[in-house]
């Protein structure tokens, strides 16, 4: 074997199997194969919290434990020496001499992106082209490779963000479906318990529940399939980007003549590549939680709820019949008694609840902001509080016209296909049940707080919020349930 062939054979031994360039920061894995550290982790797309993830060798597919990766400093040293040897004067490797003219290859045609000897550059096909010595264009194309690599890495970062986002959306969708499933089952069970006091539930209830759960399962499968297709498409795009970036990185590290050969085609391909956004997939659940006839049963527990003006914030105006409240233009001269809320636009009902079942409905109309629910009688009415059960509040809210949230610890975002103009509130004290219903949508279930023993007596809660825009001036009105309004 001659010297040049020997050097090329050694070069193959110190090349990374992934990027095909000289090993950089090589690491050896359990099976004995060695790769560049960045290539291996880029291929695996290792996340920050990666201790329990499963990985395999890119060559032999043997299982790998991240904690067993070992830096191979000896091979790194050999790779660097071979790289320097390749650059030594007089070390002519393949491609240094033009096969046609047997002259040294040292020219570069910018139009065609080809390297050639001086005789080739004077041929008819190149004589009108911009042909320059390779050494004169080396840094120009190094810079172009650098900028192209930056572009691809930005695209790769965006692709990875989209991949992670689609995984999160899929997980979120499954959680939403599970919450809706539990909600459906709880609402049908509630209906059974309420009916048992009046009449046997009957077979029809089981049929309705099974149909609702089947519809939910079908919707789950269809949406998950779409999300997983998006995820796979993005993952494939991410892999293509990674390979293109690895190719540019490897070309950037080559000697000038190898870097320039066919470089224009590589640059054009990387420049024209753009990330394809996934098909939008709505995470809005269409299968609602609706139990036909439940509202009629709930209305049998209708409570005569009236507002307590002594609890109302200074700018809230309570009607004479104590059934309506709205936000006033000016602050009223009212005594700062212990019952009155000092910082928030809140007014409470006048009757404390410590037992039984109670149901009331509130007309919210077209308002863009409001809050409804219950709270304990001893909540802090003077200082800043969080509207969550931990602080004695069981409340749902509308903000900014479209953002419905439940006052849990993380202010859970609610999906309501139909905006409610009237909201029903049901309280079963012994069952620790506080539920909300969209009367506008034929009594579909909005939200039920997780059951937990109440710390004391409860009061109905109302907040018209601020009149910050024209569609937030109408009052909140407690509805009469003696007949349909």
BELLIN-V830778 format. One record per residue. N is the residue number from 0. BURIAL is 1 if it has 16 or more other C-alpha atoms within 10 Angstrom, else 0. D_FIRST is the distance of its C-alpha to the first C-alpha in Angstrom with 1 decimal. Layout:
BEGIN
N_BURIAL_D_FIRST ; N_BURIAL_D_FIRST
END
This chain:
BEGIN
0_0_0.0 ; 1_0_3.8 ; 2_0_6.7 ; 3_0_8.3 ; 4_0_6.2 ; 5_0_6.2 ; 6_1_9.8 ; 7_0_10.7 ; 8_0_9.8 ; 9_0_12.0 ; 10_1_14.5 ; 11_0_15.1 ; 12_0_15.9 ; 13_1_18.5 ; 14_1_20.0 ; 15_1_23.5 ; 16_1_23.8 ; 17_1_27.1 ; 18_1_26.6 ; 19_1_22.8 ; 20_1_22.9 ; 21_1_22.0 ; 22_1_24.1 ; 23_1_27.5 ; 24_1_29.8 ; 25_1_27.8 ; 26_1_30.0 ; 27_1_29.1 ; 28_1_31.6 ; 29_1_33.0 ; 30_0_30.4 ; 31_0_27.5 ; 32_0_26.1 ; 33_1_26.0 ; 34_1_27.2 ; 35_1_28.6 ; 36_1_32.2 ; 37_0_33.7 ; 38_1_31.7 ; 39_1_32.8 ; 40_0_36.4 ; 41_0_36.6 ; 42_0_35.5 ; 43_0_38.0 ; 44_0_40.6 ; 45_0_41.8 ; 46_0_45.6 ; 47_0_47.3 ; 48_0_49.0 ; 49_0_46.0 ; 50_0_46.5 ; 51_0_47.6 ; 52_0_45.3 ; 53_0_42.9 ; 54_0_39.2 ; 55_0_36.2 ; 56_1_32.4 ; 57_0_31.1 ; 58_0_28.3 ; 59_0_29.9 ; 60_0_33.6 ; 61_0_34.3 ; 62_0_37.5 ; 63_1_37.1 ; 64_0_39.6 ; 65_1_39.5 ; 66_0_40.7 ; 67_0_37.6 ; 68_0_35.1 ; 69_0_33.2 ; 70_1_31.6 ; 71_1_28.0 ; 72_0_28.0 ; 73_0_24.9 ; 74_1_22.8 ; 75_1_24.7 ; 76_1_23.9 ; 77_1_20.1 ; 78_1_20.4 ; 79_0_22.5 ; 80_0_20.1 ; 81_1_17.2 ; 82_1_19.8 ; 83_0_20.7 ; 84_0_17.3 ; 85_1_17.0 ; 86_0_20.3 ; 87_0_19.5 ; 88_0_20.6 ; 89_0_18.0 ; 90_0_15.3 ; 91_0_15.2 ; 92_0_13.9 ; 93_0_14.6 ; 94_0_18.4 ; 95_1_19.1 ; 96_1_19.9 ; 97_1_22.5 ; 98_0_21.4 ; 99_0_24.9 ; 100_0_25.8 ; 101_0_22.5 ; 102_0_24.3 ; 103_1_23.4 ; 104_1_24.5 ; 105_1_27.2 ; 106_1_30.3 ; 107_1_31.7 ; 108_1_34.4 ; 109_1_36.8 ; 110_0_38.6 ; 111_1_35.6 ; 112_1_33.4 ; 113_1_30.4 ; 114_1_28.1 ; 115_1_27.8 ; 116_1_27.6 ; 117_1_30.9 ; 118_0_31.4 ; 119_1_31.2 ; 120_1_33.7 ; 121_0_36.2 ; 122_0_36.0 ; 123_0_39.3 ; 124_0_38.1 ; 125_0_37.4 ; 126_0_39.8 ; 127_0_42.5 ; 128_0_40.3 ; 129_0_39.9 ; 130_1_36.5 ; 131_1_35.6 ; 132_1_32.8 ; 133_1_30.6 ; 134_0_31.5 ; 135_0_35.1 ; 136_1_35.0 ; 137_1_32.5 ; 138_0_35.2 ; 139_0_37.5 ; 140_1_35.1 ; 141_1_34.2 ; 142_0_37.9 ; 143_1_38.2 ; 144_1_35.5 ; 145_0_37.4 ; 146_0_40.7 ; 147_1_39.3 ; 148_1_37.8 ; 149_0_41.3 ; 150_1_42.9 ; 151_1_40.7 ; 152_1_41.2 ; 153_0_45.0 ; 154_1_44.9 ; 155_1_42.9 ; 156_0_45.5 ; 157_0_48.3 ; 158_1_46.7 ; 159_1_46.4 ; 160_0_50.0 ; 161_1_51.1 ; 162_1_49.2 ; 163_0_50.9 ; 164_0_54.2 ; 165_1_54.1 ; 166_1_53.4 ; 167_0_56.4 ; 168_1_58.5 ; 169_1_57.8 ; 170_0_58.7 ; 171_0_61.8 ; 172_1_62.8 ; 173_1_62.7 ; 174_0_64.8 ; 175_1_67.3 ; 176_1_67.6 ; 177_0_68.1 ; 178_0_70.8 ; 179_1_72.5 ; 180_1_72.3 ; 181_0_74.0 ; 182_1_76.5 ; 183_1_77.5 ; 184_1_78.0 ; 185_0_79.9 ; 186_1_82.1 ; 187_1_83.0 ; 188_0_83.7 ; 189_1_85.9 ; 190_1_87.8 ; 191_1_88.4 ; 192_0_89.8 ; 193_1_92.0 ; 194_0_93.2 ; 195_0_94.1 ; 196_0_96.9 ; 197_0_98.4 ; 198_0_97.1 ; 199_0_94.5 ; 200_0_91.1 ; 201_0_90.8 ; 202_0_88.0 ; 203_0_87.3 ; 204_1_85.8 ; 205_0_83.1 ; 206_0_82.3 ; 207_0_82.0 ; 208_1_79.8 ; 209_0_77.4 ; 210_0_77.2 ; 211_1_76.4 ; 212_1_73.6 ; 213_0_72.2 ; 214_0_72.2 ; 215_1_70.5 ; 216_0_67.8 ; 217_0_67.1 ; 218_1_67.0 ; 219_1_64.6 ; 220_0_62.2 ; 221_0_62.2 ; 222_1_61.6 ; 223_1_58.9 ; 224_0_57.1 ; 225_1_57.3 ; 226_1_56.1 ; 227_0_53.2 ; 228_0_52.1 ; 229_1_52.2 ; 230_1_50.2 ; 231_0_47.5 ; 232_1_47.4 ; 233_1_47.1 ; 234_1_44.4 ; 235_0_42.3 ; 236_1_42.9 ; 237_1_41.9 ; 238_1_38.6 ; 239_0_37.9 ; 240_1_38.8 ; 241_1_36.5 ; 242_1_33.5 ; 243_1_34.5 ; 244_1_34.9 ; 245_1_31.5 ; 246_1_29.9 ; 247_1_31.8 ; 248_1_31.0 ; 249_0_27.3 ; 250_1_27.6 ; 251_1_29.6 ; 252_0_26.9 ; 253_0_24.2 ; 254_0_23.6 ; 255_1_26.3 ; 256_1_24.5 ; 257_0_23.4 ; 258_1_26.8 ; 259_1_28.7 ; 260_1_27.0 ; 261_0_29.7 ; 262_1_31.6 ; 263_1_35.0 ; 264_0_34.8 ; 265_1_33.8 ; 266_1_36.7 ; 267_0_39.2 ; 268_0_38.3 ; 269_1_38.8 ; 270_0_41.9 ; 271_0_43.6 ; 272_0_43.0 ; 273_0_46.2 ; 274_0_47.2 ; 275_0_49.6 ; 276_0_52.5 ; 277_1_53.5 ; 278_0_56.7 ; 279_0_59.6 ; 280_0_61.0 ; 281_0_64.4 ; 282_1_65.0 ; 283_0_68.8 ; 284_1_70.1 ; 285_0_72.4 ; 286_1_73.7 ; 287_1_76.5 ; 288_1_78.4 ; 289_1_81.8 ; 290_1_84.4 ; 291_0_87.2 ; 292_0_90.6 ; 293_1_89.3 ; 294_1_91.0 ; 295_0_94.3 ; 296_0_94.1 ; 297_1_93.0 ; 298_1_96.0 ; 299_0_98.3 ; 300_1_97.2 ; 301_1_98.0 ; 302_1_98.8 ; 303_0_101.2 ; 304_1_98.9 ; 305_1_100.4 ; 306_1_99.1 ; 307_1_100.3 ; 308_1_101.0 ; 309_1_101.1 ; 310_1_97.3 ; 311_1_96.4 ; 312_1_94.5 ; 313_1_96.7 ; 314_1_95.6 ; 315_1_95.8 ; 316_1_98.9 ; 317_1_100.2 ; 318_0_102.7 ; 319_0_106.2 ; 320_0_105.5 ; 321_1_102.4 ; 322_1_100.2 ; 323_1_98.3 ; 324_1_96.4 ; 325_1_94.8 ; 326_1_93.5 ; 327_0_96.2 ; 328_0_96.0 ; 329_0_97.5 ; 330_0_97.5 ; 331_0_100.8 ; 332_0_103.0 ; 333_0_102.6 ; 334_0_103.0 ; 335_0_99.9 ; 336_0_100.9 ; 337_0_98.6 ; 338_1_97.8 ; 339_1_96.6 ; 340_1_92.9 ; 341_1_92.4 ; 342_0_88.8 ; 343_1_88.1 ; 344_1_89.7 ; 345_1_90.7 ; 346_1_93.9 ; 347_1_94.6 ; 348_1_96.8 ; 349_1_100.1 ; 350_1_100.0 ; 351_0_98.0 ; 352_1_96.3 ; 353_0_96.0 ; 354_0_96.2 ; 355_0_96.1 ; 356_1_94.4 ; 357_1_94.8 ; 358_1_93.6 ; 359_1_94.1 ; 360_1_92.7 ; 361_1_92.1 ; 362_1_92.1 ; 363_1_89.2 ; 364_1_89.5 ; 365_0_87.1 ; 366_1_86.5 ; 367_1_83.0 ; 368_1_83.3 ; 369_1_85.2 ; 370_1_85.0 ; 371_1_86.7 ; 372_1_86.9 ; 373_1_88.6 ; 374_1_88.6 ; 375_1_90.3 ; 376_1_93.6 ; 377_0_92.5 ; 378_0_89.5 ; 379_1_89.2 ; 380_1_91.1 ; 381_0_90.9 ; 382_0_87.2 ; 383_0_83.8 ; 384_0_82.6 ; 385_0_79.9 ; 386_1_81.0 ; 387_1_79.5 ; 388_1_81.1 ; 389_0_80.1 ; 390_0_82.7 ; 391_1_85.2 ; 392_1_84.4 ; 393_1_83.4 ; 394_1_83.0 ; 395_1_81.1 ; 396_1_80.8 ; 397_1_80.1 ; 398_0_78.6 ; 399_0_77.8 ; 400_0_79.3 ; 401_0_76.3 ; 402_0_75.0 ; 403_1_76.6 ; 404_1_75.8 ; 405_1_77.1 ; 406_1_78.0 ; 407_1_75.5 ; 408_0_73.6 ; 409_0_70.9 ; 410_1_73.4 ; 411_0_72.0 ; 412_0_71.6 ; 413_1_73.6 ; 414_1_73.0 ; 415_1_76.3 ; 416_0_76.0 ; 417_0_79.7 ; 418_1_81.0 ; 419_1_84.1 ; 420_0_87.4 ; 421_1_89.1 ; 422_1_87.6 ; 423_1_89.0 ; 424_1_88.8 ; 425_1_89.4 ; 426_1_89.9 ; 427_1_90.4 ; 428_1_91.2 ; 429_0_91.2 ; 430_0_87.9 ; 431_0_86.3 ; 432_1_85.5 ; 433_1_85.3 ; 434_1_84.2 ; 435_1_84.2 ; 436_1_84.7 ; 437_1_84.4 ; 438_1_87.9 ; 439_1_87.0 ; 440_1_84.3 ; 441_0_86.8 ; 442_1_86.3 ; 443_1_82.5 ; 444_1_81.2 ; 445_1_79.7 ; 446_1_78.9 ; 447_1_80.1 ; 448_1_79.6 ; 449_0_78.2 ; 450_0_81.2 ; 451_0_82.3 ; 452_0_85.7 ; 453_1_87.6 ; 454_0_88.7 ; 455_0_92.2 ; 456_0_94.2 ; 457_1_92.6 ; 458_1_93.7 ; 459_1_92.6 ; 460_1_90.4 ; 461_1_90.5 ; 462_1_88.8 ; 463_1_89.3 ; 464_1_86.9 ; 465_1_87.4 ; 466_1_88.9 ; 467_0_86.1 ; 468_0_86.2 ; 469_0_88.7 ; 470_0_87.5 ; 471_1_87.9 ; 472_1_91.6 ; 473_1_93.1 ; 474_1_94.3 ; 475_1_93.0 ; 476_1_95.7 ; 477_1_96.4 ; 478_1_97.3 ; 479_1_100.2 ; 480_1_99.3 ; 481_0_102.7 ; 482_0_101.7 ; 483_0_98.9 ; 484_0_99.0
END
